[in-house]
Each structure stands twice: as structure tokens, then as C-alpha cells.
Amino acid sequence: MNIEISKKLSRNKDKFWYTFEWGKGPGERKAAGVFTYAKPKTIVEKNYNHEAIMILEMRRSELILERQSIGTTYIPAHKYKQNFLDYYSEYVTNNKRKGNRHQEGSLNRFKDFLKKDHIAPIDITENLCERFRKFLLDNHTGKTPSDYFTAFKRVLRTATKEGYFKENPAVDLRAKKKTGKKKESLEAAEYLQLLKTPIYNNDIKDAFIVCCYNGLRWCDIKALRWKSVLNDKTIFEIVQAKTDVVVPVTMHPVVQEIIGNRLANGKVNPNKRVFDLPSANGCNKSLKAWMKNAGINKHITWHCARLSFSILLQDANVDAATVALLLGHSSTRWVFETYKRHRPKSQMEAIKKLPSF
């Protein structure tokens, strides 16, 4: 296989830029990212040109090896990662998608599992993969173990195709979910209890109530700024942190009152956050004390506001498509899988619907 090195004079005519070519079709040219001086004037520029040409020849040789190894199990030495964590990190960087944190999360958890910063590909065995799956199940709940292990398997599948493994070491291992304790939700009467119960930090109270009545995530309410509210006192726009999608949110009257009261306190900076909130952990600790003072004997975290929003709408016979739209989802999948009532509101009310004498 022959790869030619072509050069092109820059616009200001002081440098030559180089390209590798092995054909005239699409994808048969590659910029070398190397230049030489068109008219070297000093000994430094002349030496630079000499070394740049050597680099070009070395890269051409590497490129020839890469092209010739296609379809074989051979990996050229310059492409082979001795440390599989380097390969894993490169894969995550090259395949990162906005809003999808599973790939990066799986890498971080794999590092936590290994407790070292180096592992050779030959040491990635089926037994190690099985122990990593167990590690995920022991340390996470719900779909997280399955999502992280699926992402891990995706990396191994690609590495196998690229010649790092003769056989995929995790091909026979299935990703598993961990069924844990279902998250609790608030009922309509408990909404009213919270509205009447004071809390030492009104920013936490107001922000949580907004989430209960408009189904916002913690990351979205935390990032909410006044410029999203000022132009219209009934609608604000949320750029969802998880998906980077702009979602217009129609404020519930209770939310309108909260926003109106805050605006009435004086001028606000459009770029300032609406709510001055501490960390997520700090907010959840405050919620725990607030629930206790309100007489609500449930384990409520910030996520429960969004869950409660969805459940109460479904209890009121709002269709799943509308609930999904209000949650900012593009389909009803998560309404049916996650944002639903996992236990009957009242077992007696449920069984009373059966026929009786």
C-alpha cells in the first residue's frame, strides 16, 4: 500500500502544510498537522524543517501499518494501549454524548473497583468482569448497575473488534438491575402541610415547592436564573441540565405566587440565580427536618418532588403523554418505568373496586 505526502502553500506563502493521500475518494486523505517553512532563513528554521520531514515519514509509516492491519487481529505498537484504562478513557472522550453520563460513570466506578491506575488488557478476564458487576450491584440501586455495566460491555465489545481480546471477556455476562426500596412520594394533603410548615431556609422551601408543582429536577432549579422569568411571570424556560434541551414551563399558580413575592422584594439581577441553595446533600438534610416538623413520616429527597408531581397528575387522570411533556421527556417511557406510583395510594380503596354482594 502506498501513501503519498502532498503539500500546499499557506495563504501568506510562508509555510507548507502537508496531507497524507492514498486515493482520491472520500476519506482517502488525512491532514498531517505538520508544516515546514517555505523559505527557512535561520539555522533554527532549517533544523526544524529537517525534523518535521522526519516526523512526516514516521507518521506515514504508522498510517501504512494502520491501513494494512485492518481486518486482522494485529494492533500496531503505536496504537496499542498497554494500560487498558488509557484505552477506556480515550473511548469515553471520543464517544461522549451530552446528557449521557453512563459511559463516564462506568469508567469512574471501574477505577474505584480496581483501586489502581494500571491494568493490562490481558488481565481483563471474565472473572474480573463478574466481580465488577457484583461491585456495581453492591454499591448502586435501581437501573444504575445495569446502565454502568452495559456501558462497560460496550467498551469491551469495541476493544475486542480492535484486537485487544481474542474473545470478549464479558460476552456471557448480562447487565442486571438491582431492585431496591422504591422512592416515596408526597400526597396532595402533604403538599398543603408543607406549605403551612415553616423552615429555617426559605430558599430551600420555595425551591422544593416549585419542583413539587412544576416537576423540575434538582439540577434545573439550582441553575434557574431570573432572566428565564423576567419576560413572562407565568412561564419560564428551563435548559435541562441532563439533556441540554430548552423546555418552556408553565407556572402553577402557587409557583407564580412564590416568584411574584420574590420579585416584589426589589430589583433582581437577570443573571443571578432565583434561589440561593446549598449543596444537594445539605438540601436533603434540611428536607428531612422539614418533613419531621410537618408530621410527614416518609424518607423524602429532592427527587421525590418530581416523582410526586408525576404521580399526582396521573392520579388526576392526566394522560401519560401530557405528563411526559410536562416533565420535559420526548416519550412516555420514563413515565411508565420511573415516574409512576409503585404502590396503591390506599389498598382498601383499590380492593373496594372489586364486585361485592
C-alpha positions as CSV (number, residue, x, y, z in Angstrom):
1,M,0.0,0.0,0.0
2,N,1.4,3.4,-1.0
3,I,0.6,6.6,0.8
4,E,1.8,9.9,-0.7
5,I,2.7,13.1,1.1
6,S,1.4,16.2,-0.6
7,K,2.0,19.8,0.4
8,K,0.1,23.0,0.0
9,L,1.4,26.6,0.3
10,S,-0.3,28.7,3.0
11,R,-2.2,31.9,2.1
12,N,0.6,34.1,3.3
13,K,3.1,31.9,1.4
14,D,5.5,31.4,4.3
15,K,4.7,27.8,5.2
16,F,3.9,24.4,3.5
17,W,1.1,22.3,5.1
18,Y,1.2,18.5,4.5
19,T,-1.5,15.9,3.8
20,F,-1.4,12.1,3.5
21,E,-3.2,10.7,0.4
22,W,-3.9,7.1,-0.6
23,G,-6.6,7.8,-3.1
24,K,-9.0,10.4,-4.5
25,G,-12.2,9.2,-2.9
26,P,-14.0,10.3,0.3
27,G,-11.9,9.5,3.5
28,E,-8.8,8.8,1.5
29,R,-6.9,12.0,2.6
30,K,-5.8,13.0,6.1
31,A,-4.2,16.2,7.3
32,A,-0.8,15.6,8.8
33,G,-1.0,18.6,11.1
34,V,2.7,19.4,10.3
35,F,4.2,22.3,8.4
36,T,7.6,23.4,7.2
37,Y,8.9,26.9,6.4
38,A,8.7,27.7,2.7
39,K,11.9,29.8,2.8
40,P,13.9,29.0,6.0
41,K,16.1,31.9,6.9
42,T,17.8,30.8,10.1
43,I,19.6,27.6,11.2
44,V,16.8,27.0,13.7
45,E,14.2,27.0,10.9
46,K,16.3,24.8,8.7
47,N,16.7,22.3,11.6
48,Y,13.0,22.5,12.2
49,N,12.2,21.6,8.6
50,H,14.6,18.6,8.7
51,E,12.9,17.2,11.9
52,A,9.4,18.0,10.5
53,I,10.2,15.9,7.4
54,M,11.3,13.0,9.7
55,I,8.0,13.3,11.7
56,L,6.1,13.1,8.4
57,E,7.9,10.0,7.3
58,M,7.3,8.3,10.7
59,R,3.6,9.2,10.6
60,R,3.3,7.9,7.1
61,S,4.8,4.6,8.2
62,E,2.4,4.4,11.1
63,L,-0.5,5.1,8.8
64,I,0.6,2.4,6.4
65,L,0.7,-0.1,9.3
66,E,-2.8,1.0,10.4
67,R,-4.3,0.5,7.0
68,Q,-2.6,-2.9,6.5
69,S,-3.8,-4.2,9.9
70,I,-7.5,-3.6,9.0
71,G,-9.3,-6.9,9.1
72,T,-6.6,-8.6,11.2
73,T,-6.2,-9.0,14.9
74,Y,-2.9,-7.2,14.8
75,I,-2.6,-3.9,16.6
76,P,0.3,-1.7,15.5
77,A,2.6,-0.8,18.5
78,H,1.9,2.9,18.3
79,K,-1.9,2.3,18.6
80,Y,-1.8,-0.3,21.3
81,K,-2.6,0.9,24.8
82,Q,-0.5,-1.1,27.4
83,N,-2.8,0.3,30.1
84,F,-6.5,-0.6,29.4
85,L,-7.6,2.4,31.5
86,D,-5.9,4.6,28.9
87,Y,-8.0,2.9,26.2
88,Y,-11.1,3.2,28.3
89,S,-10.5,6.9,28.9
90,E,-9.9,7.6,25.2
91,Y,-13.1,5.7,24.3
92,V,-15.1,7.8,26.8
93,T,-13.7,11.0,25.5
94,N,-14.3,10.1,21.8
95,N,-17.9,8.9,22.4
96,K,-19.1,11.4,24.9
97,R,-22.7,12.5,24.4
98,K,-24.5,15.4,26.1
99,G,-26.8,14.2,28.8
100,N,-25.5,10.7,28.8
101,R,-23.2,10.2,31.9
102,H,-23.2,6.4,32.0
103,Q,-20.0,5.9,30.0
104,E,-18.0,8.3,32.1
105,G,-19.7,7.0,35.3
106,S,-18.8,3.4,34.3
107,L,-15.1,4.4,33.9
108,N,-15.0,6.1,37.3
109,R,-16.6,3.2,39.0
110,F,-14.3,0.7,37.3
111,K,-11.3,2.7,38.6
112,D,-12.9,2.6,42.1
113,F,-13.3,-1.1,41.7
114,L,-9.7,-1.7,40.6
115,K,-8.2,0.6,43.3
116,K,-5.2,1.1,41.0
117,D,-4.3,3.2,38.0
118,H,-3.0,0.5,35.6
119,I,-4.3,-2.8,34.3
120,A,-3.1,-4.7,31.2
121,P,-5.7,-5.9,28.7
122,I,-4.6,-9.5,29.3
123,D,-5.8,-9.1,32.9
124,I,-9.4,-8.2,31.9
125,T,-10.9,-11.7,32.3
126,E,-14.4,-13.0,32.6
127,N,-13.9,-13.4,36.4
128,L,-12.8,-9.8,36.8
129,C,-15.8,-8.6,34.8
130,E,-18.1,-10.7,37.0
131,R,-16.6,-9.2,40.1
132,F,-17.0,-5.7,38.7
133,R,-20.7,-6.5,38.0
134,K,-21.1,-7.6,41.6
135,F,-19.3,-4.4,42.8
136,L,-21.9,-2.3,40.9
137,L,-24.8,-4.3,42.4
138,D,-23.4,-3.9,45.9
139,N,-22.9,-0.2,45.6
140,H,-25.8,1.1,43.5
141,T,-29.5,0.6,43.2
142,G,-32.2,0.7,40.5
143,K,-31.0,0.8,36.9
144,T,-27.6,2.3,37.7
145,P,-25.7,-1.1,37.9
146,S,-27.3,-2.2,34.6
147,D,-26.5,1.1,32.9
148,Y,-22.9,1.2,34.1
149,F,-22.2,-2.5,33.2
150,T,-23.8,-2.1,29.8
151,A,-21.5,0.9,29.1
152,F,-18.6,-1.2,30.3
153,K,-19.6,-4.1,27.9
154,R,-19.8,-1.6,25.1
155,V,-16.1,-0.7,25.6
156,L,-15.1,-4.3,25.7
157,R,-17.0,-5.1,22.6
158,T,-15.2,-2.3,20.7
159,A,-11.8,-3.3,22.1
160,T,-12.4,-6.9,21.0
161,K,-13.1,-5.8,17.4
162,E,-9.9,-3.7,17.5
163,G,-7.8,-6.8,18.5
164,Y,-7.3,-6.3,22.3
165,F,-9.1,-9.6,23.1
166,K,-9.5,-12.8,21.1
167,E,-12.9,-13.2,22.7
168,N,-15.0,-10.6,24.5
169,P,-14.5,-11.4,28.2
170,A,-17.9,-10.2,29.2
171,V,-19.9,-11.6,26.3
172,D,-21.8,-14.1,28.5
173,L,-22.4,-11.7,31.4
174,R,-25.8,-9.9,31.5
175,A,-26.3,-6.5,32.9
176,K,-28.5,-6.6,36.0
177,K,-30.8,-4.1,37.7
178,K,-30.9,-4.0,41.5
179,T,-34.4,-3.9,42.9
180,G,-34.2,-1.7,45.9
181,K,-36.5,0.3,48.1
182,K,-38.9,2.4,46.0
183,K,-38.7,6.1,46.4
184,E,-41.6,7.6,48.3
185,S,-43.8,10.4,47.1
186,L,-46.0,13.1,48.6
187,E,-49.8,13.1,48.5
188,A,-51.9,16.2,47.9
189,A,-52.7,16.7,51.6
190,E,-49.0,16.6,52.4
191,Y,-48.3,19.3,49.8
192,L,-50.6,21.6,51.9
193,Q,-48.9,20.5,55.1
194,L,-45.6,21.6,53.7
195,L,-47.0,25.0,52.5
196,K,-48.1,25.7,56.1
197,T,-44.9,24.4,57.9
198,P,-42.0,26.9,58.3
199,I,-38.4,26.0,57.6
200,Y,-35.3,27.9,58.6
201,N,-34.2,28.4,54.9
202,N,-37.0,29.8,52.8
203,D,-34.9,29.4,49.6
204,I,-35.0,25.6,50.1
205,K,-38.7,25.7,50.9
206,D,-39.6,27.8,47.9
207,A,-37.4,25.9,45.5
208,F,-38.7,22.5,46.7
209,I,-42.4,23.7,46.4
210,V,-41.6,24.9,42.8
211,C,-40.3,21.4,42.0
212,C,-43.4,19.8,43.5
213,Y,-45.7,22.0,41.4
214,N,-43.7,22.0,38.2
215,G,-41.7,18.8,38.3
216,L,-38.3,20.3,38.0
217,R,-35.1,18.4,38.7
218,W,-32.6,19.5,41.4
219,C,-30.0,20.5,38.8
220,D,-32.6,22.6,36.9
221,I,-33.9,24.5,39.9
222,K,-30.4,25.1,41.2
223,A,-29.4,26.6,37.8
224,L,-32.6,28.7,37.3
225,R,-31.8,32.4,36.8
226,W,-34.0,35.4,36.7
227,K,-33.5,36.1,33.0
228,S,-35.7,33.0,32.4
229,V,-38.5,34.5,34.4
230,L,-38.5,38.3,33.9
231,N,-40.1,38.5,30.5
232,D,-43.2,36.5,31.5
233,K,-44.5,36.0,35.0
234,T,-46.4,32.8,34.1
235,I,-43.8,30.9,32.0
236,F,-40.1,30.3,32.4
237,E,-37.7,28.5,30.2
238,I,-35.5,25.7,31.6
239,V,-32.4,24.5,29.8
240,Q,-32.5,20.9,31.1
241,A,-29.0,20.2,32.6
242,K,-29.5,16.5,31.9
243,T,-30.5,16.8,28.2
244,D,-29.5,20.4,27.2
245,V,-33.0,20.8,25.8
246,V,-34.8,24.1,26.2
247,V,-38.2,23.4,27.8
248,P,-40.9,26.1,28.4
249,V,-42.5,25.6,31.8
250,T,-46.0,27.0,32.6
251,M,-46.0,28.0,36.2
252,H,-48.6,26.7,38.6
253,P,-50.5,29.5,40.5
254,V,-48.6,28.5,43.7
255,V,-45.3,28.9,41.8
256,Q,-46.5,32.2,40.3
257,E,-47.1,33.5,43.9
258,I,-43.6,32.4,45.0
259,I,-41.9,34.1,42.1
260,G,-44.1,37.2,42.5
261,N,-43.3,37.5,46.1
262,R,-39.6,37.3,45.3
263,L,-39.9,39.9,42.6
264,A,-41.8,42.2,45.0
265,N,-38.8,42.3,47.3
266,G,-36.9,44.6,44.9
267,K,-34.8,44.7,41.7
268,V,-33.2,41.5,40.7
269,N,-30.2,40.8,38.5
270,P,-31.2,38.8,35.4
271,N,-28.1,36.7,35.6
272,K,-28.5,35.9,39.3
273,R,-30.0,32.6,40.4
274,V,-33.6,32.7,41.6
275,F,-32.8,30.5,44.6
276,D,-29.7,30.6,46.7
277,L,-29.3,26.9,47.5
278,P,-26.6,25.0,49.4
279,S,-25.4,21.6,48.1
280,A,-27.8,18.8,47.2
281,N,-26.7,16.9,50.4
282,G,-27.3,20.0,52.5
283,C,-30.8,20.5,51.0
284,N,-31.8,16.9,51.6
285,K,-30.8,17.2,55.2
286,S,-33.0,20.2,55.5
287,L,-35.8,18.4,53.8
288,K,-35.6,15.6,56.4
289,A,-36.0,18.1,59.3
290,W,-38.8,19.9,57.5
291,M,-40.8,16.6,56.9
292,K,-40.4,15.8,60.5
293,N,-41.8,19.2,61.6
294,A,-44.7,18.8,59.1
295,G,-45.6,15.4,60.5
296,I,-44.7,13.6,57.3
297,N,-43.2,10.2,58.3
298,K,-41.5,9.5,54.9
299,H,-38.0,9.4,53.5
300,I,-38.3,12.4,51.1
301,T,-35.4,13.5,49.0
302,W,-35.3,16.3,46.3
303,H,-36.1,13.8,43.5
304,C,-39.3,12.9,45.3
305,A,-40.8,16.3,44.3
306,R,-40.5,15.4,40.6
307,L,-41.9,11.9,41.3
308,S,-44.8,13.3,43.3
309,F,-45.6,15.8,40.5
310,S,-46.0,13.0,38.0
311,I,-47.9,10.7,40.3
312,L,-50.5,13.3,41.4
313,L,-51.1,14.2,37.8
314,Q,-51.7,10.6,36.9
315,D,-54.0,10.2,39.9
316,A,-56.0,13.1,38.4
317,N,-56.3,11.1,35.1
318,V,-53.9,13.3,33.2
319,D,-52.7,11.1,30.2
320,A,-49.2,9.8,30.1
321,A,-48.2,11.8,27.0
322,T,-49.1,15.1,28.8
323,V,-47.3,14.1,31.9
324,A,-44.2,13.3,29.8
325,L,-44.4,16.7,28.1
326,L,-44.7,18.5,31.5
327,L,-41.6,16.5,32.7
328,G,-39.7,17.5,29.6
329,H,-39.4,14.0,28.2
330,S,-39.7,13.2,24.5
331,S,-41.6,9.9,25.1
332,T,-43.7,8.3,27.8
333,R,-41.2,5.6,28.5
334,W,-40.0,7.1,31.8
335,V,-43.5,7.9,32.9
336,F,-44.3,4.2,32.8
337,E,-41.0,3.0,34.1
338,T,-39.9,5.5,36.8
339,Y,-42.3,8.4,37.4
340,K,-45.3,6.2,38.5
341,R,-47.0,5.1,41.6
342,H,-45.3,1.9,42.8
343,R,-47.8,1.1,45.5
344,P,-51.6,1.8,45.7
345,K,-52.5,5.1,47.5
346,S,-54.9,3.1,49.6
347,Q,-55.2,-0.7,49.5
348,M,-58.7,-0.6,50.8
349,E,-59.8,1.9,48.0
350,A,-58.3,-0.5,45.5
351,I,-59.9,-3.7,46.6
352,K,-63.3,-1.9,47.1
353,K,-63.5,-1.7,43.3
354,L,-64.0,-5.5,43.1
355,P,-67.6,-6.7,42.8
356,S,-69.4,-7.4,46.0
357,F,-72.8,-8.7,47.2
